[in-house]
Amino acid sequence: MKTILGRKVGMTQIFAETGEVIPVTVIEAGPAAVTQIKTVETDGYDAVQIGFEDAKPQRVNKPMTGHFEKAGVQVKRNLTEFKPEEGETYEVGQIITVADFEVGSKLDVTGTSKGKGTQGNIKRHGHHRGPMSHGSKHKRLAGALAGASYPGRVFKGNKAPGRMGNETVTVQNVVLVKVIEDRNLMLVKGAVPGNKGGLLKIQYAVKGQDK
């Protein structure tokens, strides 16, 4: 399905024709160049590779330099792949822009969530606090982890303090509210993962998935 890469600019709000206020995330997306067409015969699977953001030639090694020269495109900083839908055709060197996305369609937006460092179980997993009075020493600590005799151990995957954030997160079925072609901007309803300036992968939502 059609995919493009972009950078998160920030959030704002716009007014719909009905007067409704819509919170939107502004994404500067593309243009992205098709750098390679992968097929089952040559690579073992079907995929379209695209590149985003021009980079200095000295920033890549010789194999990657040859890769971009073969495609006839400027050296790119970011690459990603997507599987084309049946009937979709792409050519090496083709440019994908925000104009290729239809306003009102639903998108899946993937990014890296904000890193919050090491956090306790309350902030990380939403656990409740312990007693707050009568000399309690169990205000924000984790509860019992295992029984004395059975199971007598901590189960794998137990929710505990640890690193929070800085993970790949996908927000599904985000509505594309507006496209500003001359500035390569996409306005999508609601929030998307990551900090301002974070790299995002935007593609049409998978048909049939729940909202």
Helices and strands as residue ranges (DSSP letters): E 3-15, E 21-29, E 32-38, H 40-43, E 47-54, G 57-59, H 62-71, E 76-82, E 95-96, G 98-100, E 106-112, E 117-119, H 121-125, E 162-164, E 168-180, G 181-183, E 185-189, E 199-204
